[in-house]
Every structure is written in C-alpha cells, then in structure tokens.
Amino acid sequence: MDAGADVNAGSGEYGNALYAASVGGNAKVVQMLMDAGADVNPQGGHYGNALQAESVRGRGKVMQMLTGAGAMNREDSIDDDTWVVVESAV
C-alpha cells in the first residue's frame, strides 16, 4: 500500500483484498485496508461482499469492524441462515 497499491483492486477468487482478509478473519489486515480507504461495500465473490463472507465464518470482531465502517448486508442477496448470523453479531 505504501508503494501505491490500489486497495480496491478486484480479481481472483475473493474479488478484492478486503474480502480475502475478512474470509480469513485477519482483523489486523482488515483494519489496515480500511485505514487505507478500502471500500467496505463492493459486491462480488461467492458470498456477495466482505461482511457476508465473514458472517459465514462467525468471527464477530471482523464483522463488527466492517459494520462499524459502514458495511451493509443485502437481505435479498443472502440466505436466511447467513442473515441471522450477521444480525446477531452486530
């Protein structure tokens, strides 16, 4: 990032770096990316976005970080079980 990497660049299996860090539950990297201006609401990837991907893993800390930064869920884009997990974590 110090060398000018685009924190919102998208490609690969996870779509972008924030999505990948969220799936991995890596709070330190999630925070670094958000501090560098990563968009917390881009849509894409298997689960739809970083918040939804993290909710599947059930690690509340990263979910709280994402929602605190304004990440939103799209109720119509996830299944009922995932929605319940996300709602209970925030």
MOWO-V594897 format. One record per backbone hydrogen bond with DSSP energy under -0.5 kcal/mol. NH is the residue of the N-H (numbers start at 1). CO is the residue of the C=O. E is the energy in kcal/mol with one decimal. If there is no record, write none. Layout:
NH;CO;E
NH;CO;E
//
This chain:
4;1;-1.8
7;5;-0.8
9;6;-1.7
11;15;-1.4
15;12;-0.7
16;14;-1.2
17;9;-0.5
20;16;-2.1
21;17;-2.7
22;18;-2.3
23;19;-2.6
24;20;-1.9
25;22;-1.2
26;21;-2.4
27;25;-1.4
30;26;-2.5
31;27;-2.6
32;28;-2.2
33;29;-2.7
34;30;-2.4
35;31;-2.8
36;32;-1.4
37;34;-1.7
38;33;-2.5
42;39;-0.6
44;48;-3.1
48;44;-0.6
48;45;-0.5
53;49;-2.3
54;50;-2.4
55;51;-2.0
56;52;-1.2
57;53;-0.8
57;54;-0.6
58;54;-1.4
59;54;-0.8
60;58;-0.9
63;59;-1.4
64;60;-2.8
65;61;-2.1
66;62;-2.6
67;63;-2.6
68;64;-2.4
69;65;-1.2
70;67;-1.5
71;66;-2.8
75;73;-0.7
77;74;-2.5
78;75;-0.9
83;79;-2.1
84;80;-2.1
85;81;-1.8
86;82;-2.4
87;83;-2.7
88;84;-2.2
89;85;-1.1
89;86;-0.6
90;86;-1.0
//
